[in-house]
Amino acid sequence: MRFEPLRFEHLRQMAEIEKEAFDMPWTENMFIPELNCEDATYIVGTRGDEVICYGGFHTVLDEAHITNIAVKKGERGRGIGKFLMATLLAKAREKGVKHVTLEVKTTNLPAISMYEGFGFKAAGIRKRYYNNMYDALVMWLDV
Ligand SMILES: CC(C)(COP(=O)(O)OP(=O)(O)OC[C@H]1O[C@@H](n2cnc3c(N)ncnc32)[C@H](O)[C@@H]1OP(=O)(O)O)[C@@H](O)C(=O)NCCC(=O)NCCS
């Protein structure tokens, strides 16, 4: 697998991965503004033409907000998520980021466990953040 910057050609497969990963999946159209957004950094893990994983963040001053991170279903549990996250954090550091934040569904234990492994700390709960139904844990990391 190799990482490459986000391209239009990735979006269809990313939208498929979103559907299998989230209750409120991003669609191809929702990703389109990210292609030309100056504040956005996205990386896509590919094997040939196949999208395996992707992740991205938006930068404001010295803070990065992770917007998406997902690994294709059949590829999970093999260290790809960790590799993706480590690569995203390295990109954030390159951009002078000092603090990284994200939201994660309070019931998403694999993701929370991965974030804690990178040193993210829970900082609060956003009530009914997802679908006006499910709570989000807000996490921060100083890099
Ligand atoms: C969260 C996600 C990105 C992790 O990717 P992955 O490739 O499966 O993760 P890895 O194999 O690299 O494992 C990384 C860490 O995640 C945690 N983890 C992964 N699978 C887990 C599971 N089934 N149960 C508990 N923890 C798990 C562990 O802390 C693991 O670290 P360890 O191997 O040192 O114990 C992946 O599960 C995913 O895409 N989920 C759906 C999308 C999603 O929830 N994204 C996060 C939104 S905030």
The ligand as a Gaussian input file, in Angstrom:
#p B3LYP/6-31G(d) Opt

LIG

0 1
 C      -10.860000       2.802000      13.603000
 C      -10.132000       2.184000      12.389000
 C       -9.675000       3.310000      11.456000
 C       -8.904000       1.420000      12.901000
 O       -8.219000       0.885000      11.764000
 P       -7.526000      -0.562000      11.805000
 O       -6.709000      -0.707000      10.590000
 O       -8.553000      -1.596000      12.072000
 O       -6.621000      -0.379000      13.112000
 P       -5.238000      -1.094000      13.446000
 O       -5.269000      -2.528000      13.040000
 O       -4.127000      -0.247000      12.984000
 O       -5.290000      -1.029000      15.038000
 C       -5.011000       0.201000      15.683000
 C       -5.565000       0.221000      17.064000
 O       -6.995000       0.295000      17.009000
 C       -7.541000      -0.423000      18.108000
 N       -8.367000      -1.481000      17.558000
 C       -8.434000      -1.910000      16.277000
 N       -9.386000      -2.871000      16.167000
 C       -9.928000      -3.014000      17.384000
 C      -10.982000      -3.819000      17.902000
 N      -11.662000      -4.672000      17.123000
 N      -11.290000      -3.689000      19.209000
 C      -10.627000      -2.821000      20.014000
 N       -9.616000      -2.030000      19.563000
 C       -9.281000      -2.144000      18.277000
 C       -6.392000      -0.945000      18.922000
 O       -6.077000       0.044000      19.888000
 C       -5.290000      -1.022000      17.894000
 O       -4.024000      -0.900000      18.456000
 P       -3.232000      -2.256000      18.926000
 O       -3.150000      -3.104000      17.709000
 O       -1.918000      -1.717000      19.384000
 O       -4.069000      -2.851000      20.010000
 C      -11.057000       1.172000      11.646000
 O      -11.610000       0.309000      12.597000
 C      -12.183000       1.814000      10.854000
 O      -12.026000       2.218000       9.710000
 N      -13.370000       1.885000      11.466000
 C      -14.549000       2.454000      10.788000
 C      -14.401000       3.930000      10.611000
 C      -14.209000       4.645000      11.907000
 O      -14.809000       4.308000      12.921000
 N      -13.370000       5.675000      11.885000
 C      -13.106000       6.511000      13.041000
 C      -14.098000       7.600000      13.072000
 S      -13.818000       8.732000      14.400000

